[in-house]
Amino acid sequence: MATETERKFLVKGDFRHLAVREISIIQAYLSRDQDKTIRLRIADNKGFLTIKSRSKTGSITKNEWEFQISLSAATEIMNLCLPGKIVKTRYLVPSGNHTFEVDVFHDKIKVL
């Protein structure tokens, strides 16, 4: 199990030329509430099933379990997800000792 502390910022201005990698992502949720989520993601032809839960009430840190699954399984499971799939491109932007993950969201789709 890993832990995640996510911080979100709104990026203004062009940053894409600084990216060292782009990842195309389609994601949807099998379950989503305040305390836990089960997410399915297809990222560059790889499937991932991720389970997240709060480590304790009111915390911004989450427990996270991520499992790589086959692309064919991910495509099949995508049809079982809640409505409102998310399509985005993730840009990896290095800065000193860190790499920022900057997501650009595209239109939602209903089916694959």
C-alpha positions as CSV (number, residue, x, y, z in Angstrom):
1,M,0.0,0.0,0.0
2,A,1.2,3.5,-0.8
3,T,0.0,6.8,0.5
4,E,-0.9,9.9,-1.5
5,T,-1.1,13.5,-0.6
6,E,-2.5,15.3,-3.6
7,R,-2.3,19.1,-4.0
8,K,-4.1,20.8,-6.9
9,F,-3.3,24.0,-8.5
10,L,-4.6,25.9,-11.6
11,V,-1.9,26.3,-14.1
12,K,-1.9,29.5,-16.2
13,G,0.3,30.0,-19.3
14,D,2.0,27.6,-21.6
15,F,3.8,24.7,-20.0
16,R,3.6,22.0,-22.7
17,H,7.0,22.7,-24.2
18,L,8.5,21.9,-20.8
19,A,7.0,18.4,-20.6
20,V,9.2,15.4,-21.0
21,R,6.3,13.0,-21.5
22,E,2.6,13.0,-22.4
23,I,0.2,10.3,-21.3
24,S,-3.3,9.9,-22.8
25,I,-5.8,8.9,-20.1
26,I,-9.4,7.7,-20.0
27,Q,-10.8,7.0,-16.5
28,A,-14.0,6.2,-14.8
29,Y,-15.2,5.2,-11.4
30,L,-16.8,1.9,-10.2
31,S,-17.5,3.4,-6.8
32,R,-17.0,6.9,-5.5
33,D,-17.9,8.5,-2.1
34,Q,-16.2,10.8,0.4
35,D,-14.2,8.0,2.1
36,K,-13.2,5.7,-0.7
37,T,-13.1,5.4,-4.5
38,I,-12.5,2.6,-6.9
39,R,-11.2,3.9,-10.2
40,L,-10.5,2.3,-13.6
41,R,-7.9,4.0,-15.8
42,I,-6.6,3.3,-19.3
43,A,-3.3,5.1,-19.7
44,D,-1.3,4.7,-22.9
45,N,-2.7,1.3,-23.7
46,K,-2.3,0.0,-20.1
47,G,-5.1,-0.7,-17.7
48,F,-5.1,0.1,-14.0
49,L,-7.5,-0.5,-11.2
50,T,-7.0,1.8,-8.2
51,I,-8.6,1.8,-4.8
52,K,-8.2,4.9,-2.6
53,S,-9.4,5.5,1.0
54,R,-8.8,8.2,3.5
55,S,-6.2,7.3,6.1
56,K,-8.3,9.0,8.8
57,T,-11.2,11.4,8.9
58,G,-10.4,14.9,7.8
59,S,-7.0,14.0,6.5
60,I,-5.7,15.0,3.0
61,T,-3.6,11.9,2.9
62,K,-5.1,8.8,1.2
63,N,-4.2,5.1,1.2
64,E,-3.8,3.9,-2.3
65,W,-3.6,0.4,-3.9
66,E,-3.0,0.3,-7.7
67,F,-3.0,-2.8,-9.8
68,Q,-2.1,-3.1,-13.4
69,I,-4.6,-5.1,-15.4
70,S,-4.7,-6.1,-19.1
71,L,-6.0,-3.6,-21.6
72,S,-8.8,-6.0,-22.7
73,A,-10.0,-6.4,-19.1
74,A,-9.9,-2.6,-18.6
75,T,-11.9,-2.0,-21.7
76,E,-14.5,-4.6,-20.6
77,I,-14.8,-3.2,-17.1
78,M,-15.1,0.4,-18.4
79,N,-18.6,-0.6,-19.5
80,L,-19.5,-1.3,-15.9
81,C,-18.4,2.0,-14.5
82,L,-20.5,4.9,-13.3
83,P,-21.5,7.5,-16.0
84,G,-19.2,10.3,-16.9
85,K,-15.8,9.0,-18.1
86,I,-13.0,11.5,-18.0
87,V,-10.6,12.1,-20.9
88,K,-7.4,13.9,-20.2
89,T,-3.7,14.3,-21.2
90,R,-1.2,14.2,-18.4
91,Y,2.0,16.2,-19.0
92,L,5.1,15.3,-16.9
93,V,7.0,18.6,-16.2
94,P,10.4,18.3,-14.4
95,S,11.3,21.1,-12.0
96,G,14.4,20.7,-9.9
97,N,14.2,17.5,-7.9
98,H,10.4,17.2,-8.6
99,T,8.2,16.3,-11.5
100,F,4.8,18.0,-11.8
101,E,1.9,16.1,-13.3
102,V,-0.2,18.6,-15.1
103,D,-3.6,17.3,-16.4
104,V,-5.4,18.9,-19.3
105,F,-9.0,17.8,-19.3
106,H,-11.0,17.1,-22.5
107,D,-14.6,16.4,-23.2
108,K,-16.3,13.6,-21.2
109,I,-17.4,10.6,-23.2
110,K,-20.2,8.1,-22.5
111,V,-18.8,4.9,-24.1
112,L,-15.5,3.6,-25.4
